Amino acid sequence: MKIFISHQKNDSDYAKVIANFLREQSIEVFFDKDEMNLQSIDRHNDPTNVVLAIKEGIQNSDFMICIVSRNSLNSNWVPFELGYAYDRVNIFALRHKNIIEAELPDYLRIVDIIRTRHDFFYFLKLLKNKLGFDFSLEDMNKYEYLLLPLADILRWDIDLPIPNIMHKINISKS
């Protein structure tokens, strides 16, 4: 299983926290800052090969997490990545706590939204179950401290009931 992390470059710090956390859970990640081939292509200002590298990263992924922030709402690349991914992978939007639902463009309103740490843990539970691991409330408590750097982006101060997200997800990718 592999997850493509879509983000605007100014959100790389958040994306790196997510990438590292997922890797610690034995989940493979496509994160542009760690892809040496993509970094080399980008340095040579070669947009054709950047597009090809992004497409390949998405094609080789099962899921996408898109970090939705003020930066990504003004990005040229994030909508491209999402558009290419729609019929290929299961997409989740990790919405910055300062972005309200009404600000989301239509192309983001049709994907599952991760708004809180609770949503993120529910997403992680789905991934762990797909990998054949049990994931309990005790696991959630154990991992919570690892996600503290995301307190700036996710709503951390409230506990909402488990949302009805992932209702349309088919996590068995063929």
ZINORUR-V684348 format. One record per residue. N is the residue number from 1. RES is the residue in three letters. SS is DSSP state (A for helix, B for strand, O for the rest). PSI is psi in whole degrees, 0 to 359 (* if undefined). OMEGA is omega in radians with two decimals (* if undefined). Layout:
BEGIN
[[N | RES | SS | PSI | OMEGA] [N | RES | SS | PSI | OMEGA]]
END
This chain:
BEGIN
[[1 | MET | O | 140 | -3.13] [2 | LYS | B | 144 | 3.13] [3 | ILE | B | 128 | 3.06] [4 | PHE | B | 128 | 3.10] [5 | ILE | B | 114 | 3.12] [6 | SER | B | 128 | -3.12] [7 | HIS | O | 162 | 3.02] [8 | GLN | O | 146 | -2.99] [9 | LYS | A | 332 | 3.10] [10 | ASN | A | 350 | 3.09] [11 | ASP | A | 18 | -3.09] [12 | SER | A | 326 | -3.14] [13 | ASP | A | 316 | 3.10] [14 | TYR | A | 317 | -3.13] [15 | ALA | A | 322 | 3.14] [16 | LYS | A | 320 | 3.09] [17 | VAL | A | 314 | -3.14] [18 | ILE | A | 314 | 3.14] [19 | ALA | A | 312 | -3.13] [20 | ASN | A | 318 | 3.13] [21 | PHE | A | 313 | -3.13] [22 | LEU | A | 320 | 3.11] [23 | ARG | A | 323 | 3.09] [24 | GLU | A | 340 | 3.10] [25 | GLN | O | 14 | 3.14] [26 | SER | O | 33 | 3.10] [27 | ILE | O | 127 | -3.14] [28 | GLU | B | 142 | -3.04] [29 | VAL | B | 139 | 2.91] [30 | PHE | B | 108 | 3.13] [31 | PHE | O | 119 | -2.97] [32 | ASP | A | 325 | -3.11] [33 | LYS | A | 341 | 3.14] [34 | ASP | A | 355 | -3.13] [35 | GLU | O | 100 | -3.04] [36 | MET | A | 320 | 3.13] [37 | ASN | A | 315 | 3.14] [38 | LEU | A | 321 | 3.11] [39 | GLN | A | 318 | 3.13] [40 | SER | A | 316 | 3.12] [41 | ILE | A | 316 | -3.12] [42 | ASP | A | 319 | 3.13] [43 | ARG | A | 331 | -3.14] [44 | HIS | O | 9 | 3.10] [45 | ASN | O | 55 | -3.08] [46 | ASP | O | 83 | -3.03] [47 | PRO | A | 329 | 3.13] [48 | THR | A | 313 | -3.14] [49 | ASN | A | 334 | 3.02] [50 | VAL | A | 314 | 3.13] [51 | VAL | A | 315 | 3.14] [52 | LEU | A | 320 | 3.13] [53 | ALA | A | 319 | 3.10] [54 | ILE | A | 314 | 3.13] [55 | LYS | A | 316 | 3.13] [56 | GLU | A | 319 | 3.10] [57 | GLY | A | 319 | 3.12] [58 | ILE | A | 316 | -3.14] [59 | GLN | A | 328 | -3.12] [60 | ASN | O | 10 | -3.12] [61 | SER | O | 159 | 3.08] [62 | ASP | O | 333 | -3.09] [63 | PHE | B | 160 | 2.98] [64 | MET | B | 134 | 2.93] [65 | ILE | B | 123 | 3.10] [66 | CYS | B | 120 | 3.09] [67 | ILE | B | 115 | -3.10] [68 | VAL | B | 111 | -3.14] [69 | SER | O | 178 | 3.03] [70 | ARG | A | 322 | 3.14] [71 | ASN | A | 312 | -3.07] [72 | SER | A | 333 | 3.09] [73 | LEU | A | 339 | 3.11] [74 | ASN | O | 11 | -3.08] [75 | SER | O | 149 | 2.99] [76 | ASN | O | 326 | -3.04] [77 | TRP | A | 321 | -3.07] [78 | VAL | A | 312 | 3.09] [79 | PRO | A | 325 | 3.08] [80 | PHE | A | 312 | -3.13] [81 | GLU | A | 316 | 3.13] [82 | LEU | A | 315 | 3.14] [83 | GLY | A | 318 | 3.13] [84 | TYR | A | 327 | -3.05] [85 | ALA | A | 340 | -2.96] [86 | TYR | O | 312 | -3.08] [87 | ASP | O | 9 | -3.05] [88 | ARG | O | 327 | -3.05] [89 | VAL | O | 165 | 3.01] [90 | ASN | B | 126 | -3.03] [91 | ILE | B | 135 | 3.04] [92 | PHE | B | 136 | 3.09] [93 | ALA | B | 119 | 3.08] [94 | LEU | B | 100 | -3.00] [95 | ARG | B | 126 | 3.07] [96 | HIS | O | 141 | -3.06] [97 | LYS | O | 342 | 3.12] [98 | ASN | O | 1 | 3.08] [99 | ILE | O | 127 | 3.10] [100 | ILE | O | 157 | -3.09] [101 | GLU | A | 321 | -3.09] [102 | ALA | A | 338 | 3.13] [103 | GLU | A | 347 | -3.10] [104 | LEU | O | 133 | 3.04] [105 | PRO | O | 159 | -3.08] [106 | ASP | A | 322 | -3.09] [107 | TYR | A | 344 | 3.07] [108 | LEU | A | 342 | -3.12] [109 | ARG | A | 348 | -3.10] [110 | ILE | O | 6 | 3.09] [111 | VAL | O | 165 | 3.11] [112 | ASP | B | 135 | -3.06] [113 | ILE | B | 131 | 3.00] [114 | ILE | B | 110 | -3.06] [115 | ARG | O | 332 | -3.00] [116 | THR | B | 170 | 3.06] [117 | ARG | A | 326 | 3.13] [118 | HIS | A | 314 | 3.08] [119 | ASP | A | 317 | -3.10] [120 | PHE | A | 319 | 3.12] [121 | PHE | A | 326 | 3.09] [122 | TYR | A | 318 | 3.06] [123 | PHE | A | 314 | 3.13] [124 | LEU | A | 322 | 3.11] [125 | LYS | A | 318 | 3.09] [126 | LEU | A | 316 | 3.13] [127 | LEU | A | 314 | -3.12] [128 | LYS | A | 320 | 3.11] [129 | ASN | A | 321 | 3.11] [130 | LYS | A | 326 | 3.11] [131 | LEU | O | 356 | 3.10] [132 | GLY | O | 17 | 3.12] [133 | PHE | O | 144 | 2.99] [134 | ASP | O | 149 | 3.14] [135 | PHE | O | 118 | -3.02] [136 | SER | O | 177 | 3.06] [137 | LEU | A | 324 | 3.09] [138 | GLU | A | 321 | 3.09] [139 | ASP | A | 319 | 3.13] [140 | MET | A | 315 | 3.13] [141 | ASN | A | 322 | -3.13] [142 | LYS | A | 321 | -3.06] [143 | TYR | A | 345 | -3.03] [144 | GLU | A | 317 | -3.11] [145 | TYR | A | 332 | 3.12] [146 | LEU | A | 336 | -3.11] [147 | LEU | A | 6 | 3.14] [148 | LEU | A | 325 | 3.08] [149 | PRO | A | 341 | 3.10] [150 | LEU | A | 1 | 3.13] [151 | ALA | A | 335 | 3.10] [152 | ASP | A | 340 | -3.06] [153 | ILE | O | 323 | -3.14] [154 | LEU | O | 152 | 3.03] [155 | ARG | B | 119 | -3.03] [156 | TRP | O | 340 | -2.94] [157 | ASP | O | 356 | -3.14] [158 | ILE | O | 151 | 3.02] [159 | ASP | O | 112 | 3.08] [160 | LEU | O | 157 | 3.04] [161 | PRO | O | 158 | 3.12] [162 | ILE | O | 123 | -3.06] [163 | PRO | O | 164 | 3.09] [164 | ASN | O | 50 | 3.05] [165 | ILE | O | 169 | 3.13] [166 | MET | O | 20 | -3.12] [167 | HIS | O | 334 | -3.08] [168 | LYS | O | 11 | -3.02] [169 | ILE | O | 131 | 2.97] [170 | ASN | O | 96 | -3.02] [171 | ILE | O | 5 | 3.01] [172 | SER | O | 91 | -3.11] [173 | LYS | O | 132 | 3.10] [174 | SER | O | * | *]]
END
